[in-house]
Amino acid sequence: MGFCKFCKDLTTGKDNETHDVVRVAMIATTCGLVAVMIFGSLVYMAGYIYSLIHPDAKVQMFDIQTFFNANSTMAVAISAFLMGGASALFFKKTTEPDGSETTTTSIKTGDGAAEPQVEVTKVTQVNNVGPQ
């Protein structure tokens, strides 16, 4: 499976064609929060290493509690956001298009028409069933 198909499957609804704003927002925000967490961790560790390499800098012990408090706070923020997104997807599950189509054929005759006109209409169904 290609990366583009994987990304499309993550960001579309049940029909794999219609992009879903909730899924796109969840992916964008989660990627942003993970990037901030990784960047913050790297900066914290780089500051500690810098203070060890340069003797004129104030040498500090690596504060593992501060480091893990920051990372656990970011992990809780990511989890809370994903729970909110999952609940939004749950509540809108009955209104998503499922991609099925119904074809209807109607025959129309007009005044003075030698041949009847056949009109084919395709209707995409949306599952609007209430709570079950």
C-alpha positions as CSV (number, residue, x, y, z in Angstrom):
1,M,0.0,0.0,0.0
2,G,1.4,3.4,-1.0
3,F,1.8,6.2,1.5
4,C,-0.6,8.4,-0.5
5,K,-3.3,5.8,-0.4
6,F,-2.7,5.3,3.3
7,C,-3.1,9.0,3.9
8,K,-6.3,9.1,1.8
9,D,-7.8,6.2,3.8
10,L,-7.0,8.0,7.0
11,T,-8.7,11.3,6.0
12,T,-11.8,10.0,4.2
13,G,-15.1,8.7,5.4
14,K,-16.7,5.3,4.9
15,D,-16.9,5.7,1.2
16,N,-13.1,6.4,0.9
17,E,-13.9,9.4,-1.4
18,T,-15.3,12.2,0.8
19,H,-12.7,13.9,2.9
20,D,-13.7,14.4,6.5
21,V,-12.8,17.6,8.4
22,V,-12.7,15.8,11.8
23,R,-10.2,13.2,10.6
24,V,-8.0,15.8,8.8
25,A,-8.0,18.0,12.0
26,M,-7.2,15.0,14.2
27,I,-4.2,14.0,12.1
28,A,-2.9,17.6,11.7
29,T,-3.2,18.4,15.4
30,T,-1.8,15.0,16.5
31,C,1.2,15.4,14.2
32,G,1.7,18.9,15.5
33,L,1.6,17.9,19.2
34,V,3.9,15.0,18.6
35,A,6.4,17.3,16.8
36,V,6.2,19.8,19.6
37,M,6.8,17.0,22.2
38,I,9.8,15.7,20.3
39,F,11.2,19.2,19.7
40,G,10.8,20.1,23.3
41,S,12.6,16.9,24.5
42,L,15.5,17.5,22.1
43,V,15.9,21.1,23.2
44,Y,15.8,20.1,26.8
45,M,18.5,17.4,26.3
46,A,20.6,19.7,24.1
47,G,20.6,22.4,26.8
48,Y,21.8,19.8,29.4
49,I,24.5,18.6,27.0
50,Y,25.6,22.2,26.3
51,S,25.8,22.9,30.0
52,L,28.1,19.9,30.4
53,I,30.4,20.7,27.5
54,H,30.9,24.4,28.3
55,P,32.7,24.7,31.7
56,D,31.7,28.4,32.1
57,A,28.0,27.5,31.9
58,K,26.2,26.7,35.1
59,V,26.3,22.9,35.3
60,Q,23.0,21.4,36.2
61,M,21.9,17.9,37.0
62,F,19.5,16.4,34.4
63,D,16.1,16.9,36.1
64,I,14.4,13.7,35.1
65,Q,11.1,14.7,36.9
66,T,10.7,18.0,34.9
67,F,11.6,16.1,31.7
68,F,8.9,13.4,32.2
69,N,6.4,15.8,33.6
70,A,6.6,17.8,30.4
71,N,6.4,14.7,28.2
72,S,3.5,13.2,30.2
73,T,1.6,16.5,30.0
74,M,2.0,16.4,26.2
75,A,0.9,12.8,26.1
76,V,-2.2,13.6,28.1
77,A,-3.0,16.5,25.7
78,I,-2.6,14.2,22.7
79,S,-4.8,11.6,24.3
80,A,-7.5,14.1,25.3
81,F,-7.6,15.5,21.7
82,L,-7.8,12.0,20.2
83,M,-10.7,11.1,22.6
84,G,-12.6,14.2,21.5
85,G,-12.0,13.4,17.9
86,A,-13.1,9.8,18.4
87,S,-16.3,10.9,20.1
88,A,-17.0,13.4,17.2
89,L,-16.6,10.6,14.7
90,F,-18.9,8.4,16.8
91,F,-21.7,10.9,17.0
92,K,-21.6,11.6,13.3
93,K,-21.4,8.0,12.1
94,T,-25.0,7.8,11.0
95,T,-24.7,10.8,8.7
96,E,-21.7,9.8,6.7
97,P,-22.1,8.8,3.1
98,D,-21.5,5.1,2.6
99,G,-20.9,5.4,-1.2
100,S,-23.7,3.2,-2.3
101,E,-25.7,4.4,-5.3
102,T,-29.3,3.8,-6.5
103,T,-30.1,4.1,-10.2
104,T,-33.6,5.1,-11.2
105,T,-34.9,5.1,-14.7
106,S,-37.8,7.2,-15.8
107,I,-39.4,7.5,-19.2
108,K,-40.7,10.9,-20.2
109,T,-42.9,11.7,-23.2
110,G,-43.4,15.2,-24.4
111,D,-45.8,16.8,-26.8
112,G,-45.0,15.9,-30.3
113,A,-42.2,13.6,-29.4
114,A,-41.8,10.7,-31.8
115,E,-39.6,8.7,-29.3
116,P,-39.9,8.7,-25.5
117,Q,-36.9,10.1,-23.6
118,V,-35.2,7.8,-21.1
119,E,-33.6,9.6,-18.2
120,V,-31.2,7.7,-15.8
121,T,-30.6,9.3,-12.4
122,K,-27.9,8.1,-9.9
123,V,-28.5,9.0,-6.3
124,T,-25.8,8.5,-3.7
125,Q,-27.4,7.3,-0.5
126,V,-26.6,8.6,2.9
127,N,-27.3,6.4,6.0
128,N,-29.5,8.6,8.1
129,V,-30.7,6.0,10.5
130,G,-31.2,7.1,14.1
131,P,-29.9,5.4,17.2
132,Q,-30.4,1.7,17.2
